[in-house]
Amino acid sequence: MSKNLSIRHRAEKRFIAYGFISLILAATMLATIIGSMIYRSIPAYTNYSIDLEINMTEISAEDEFEDINFRGIIRSSLFSFFPEVESRSDKRKLFKLISSSASYTLRDFIIENPSYINKKFYFNVLFTDDSDIFYKGYVDTSLSESERRLDDQEVAWLNELKNTGRVKNKISKNLFLNGDSREPEVAGFWGATIGSLITISVTLLLSFPIGVLTAIYLENFAVKNRITDFIEVNINNLAAVPSIIFGLLGLAVFINFFGMPRSIPLVGGLVLSLMTLPTIIIATRSSLQSVPPSIREAALAMGASEMQVVFQHLLPSALPGIFTGTIIGLARAFGESAPLLLIGMVAFIVDIPSTFTDPATALPVQIYIWADSPERAFVAKTSAATLILIGLLILINLAAVLLRKRYEVKW
């Protein structure tokens, strides 16, 4: 007996050690993934720019904004650094070092601040993504010109600009405040984040009441027969269906049959609701079943109706499990991209959506678009957007834990 007891104790210690090692490995892999994303996202948080002296002394307040050549004004300011550049091809190459959004940014600034008309002032202009990457040290100038995007002349110009003391590295506001753009230095994930939040709000408003009421009916009021058994089996099967199937269903029903527009949060919310409903129904039924039968029996013994028993006693007691299942289902929907791709939310959307009928994309889809882009600067932005998505998912799951703790009932 003593020998057998020592063997059992050693086996128990080995099991604990295996579990501890597994936990360490999982934590190490998670830390490696997150650390890698943080490292790769570092270049996305800042942008190199230059202060150009803008000369608008020849512009009067009576001129129409549409008639002002903002592009020419910026070109003249930039070319003043290199008076020796005279050929048209060299000037065109030099101007490509500056972001193509510079003229639009200056125009918007003057529209908001017309007092700067007929004056000289310094204006901060972004470099293009290739110039920005060079300043951040990601361009190997030892390679031949054919193997890099910047030739020796462009590298020399950038070094001369840096020697002027006007080149600065600032926090990238565009990353956090802008929508998508074909120019990496201007692109941001705020539009995709708002699109995701609007879409998931539509999903919550549709799936939560329908899922909870369906579960209550099936668990407490439905007659047990072959039809209800068939419905329950299919609900359980739908919970395991790949998400892309729901995208095909949404494409066929909401877009092709009902003619709803593509790439709007309303259609995205409807599709994700179909995907979330089985999870909410199953979680709600499990929570209702976990309530002790004595509560139902006591309520019925006091003269409560079946409706009063469910909504005044069983449902409040089952709320922690219902909230947890709902938030977990929404977290899964929040990170989905496949069904949204099929309903057109992969479109190039620049504007920030404000309603559920505005064209929009979602954060997972935005990550997919950037990851497929050839520009190197989008690599860092992809990692940054992924970190934001992971952070939002952590907050959603944290909310599930807090709600469960807040409304948890111990029997």
Buried (B, 14 or more C-beta within 10 A) or exposed (E): EEEEEEEEEEEEEEEEEEEEEEEEEEEEEEEEEEEEBEEBBEBBEBBBBBBBBBBBEEBEEEEEEEEBEBBEBBBBBBBEBBEEBEEEEBBEBBBBBBBBBBBEBBBEBBEEEEEBBEEEEEBBBBBBBBBBBBBBEBBEEEEEEEEBBBEEEBBEBBEEBBEEEBBEEEEBEBBBEBBBBEBBBBBBBBBBBBBBBBBBBBBBEBBBEBBBEBBBEBBBEBEEEEEEEEBBEEBEEBBEEEBBBBBBBBBEBBBEEEEBEBBBBBBBBBBBBBBBBBBBBBBBBBBBEEBEEEBBEEBBEEEBEEEBBBEEBBBEBBBBBBBBBBBBBBBBBBBBBBBBBBBBBBBEBEEBBEEBBBBBBBBBBBBBBBBEBEBBBBBBBBBBBBBBBBEBBEEBBEBBEEBBEEBEEEE
